[in-house]
């Protein structure tokens, strides 16, 4: 993560004992916001850090007047976003080191109420 990325995007971190254990970033994509990143350190998983970051992102989107947050998810994180109330709308196919990889695309409707 380069400093200019943080400067140019809404980026927030979760900390425990003064140490960053997760973060997320949002960027405008025309009429909606993209959740570009939401990462939690493996040792901090299962303690509500991801949920807290996601809820903060949704509240931030709401405060900015956004009605949808678009998510291109790591396949291993799709279940988390579905549990939070996002809906799968398709897949993106990416090339990584010559390998084709399908990434779930999801939408969270901000006006749909609080995330679960």
C-alpha positions, 0 to 999 in steps of 0.5 A, a space after each residue: 500500500 503506497 502513501 498516495 493510495 491512502 491519500 487519494 482514498 477513504 482509508 481507515 484502520 482497526 487497531 488493537 494495543 496501538 497496532 494496526 490489525 486491519 483496514 479498508 479503503 473506499 473509492 467512488 465509482 460513478 454512482 456507487 462506492 467500491 470497497 477496494 480493500 478490507 483486510 484483517 491480519 490472520 491472528 486478529 480474525 474471529 474477533 469481530 475486526 472484519 465486522 467492525 471495519 465493514 460496518 464502519 465502511 457502510 456507515 461511511 458510505 451512508 454519510 457520503 450519500 451513497 446507496 450501494 457499495 460494490 465489492 470484488 471479493 477474494 473467493 475465501 471472503 465471499 461468505 463473510 460479505 454474504 453474511 453481512 448482507 451483500 448480494 452476489 451479482 456476478 464474477 470478474 475474471 482476472 489473470 494472475 501469474 498466467 492463471 485465470 481466477 474468478 473473483 465474486 462481485 457483490 453489492 451491498 445496498 446501503 439503504 437496506 438497513 444495518 449490516 448483520 
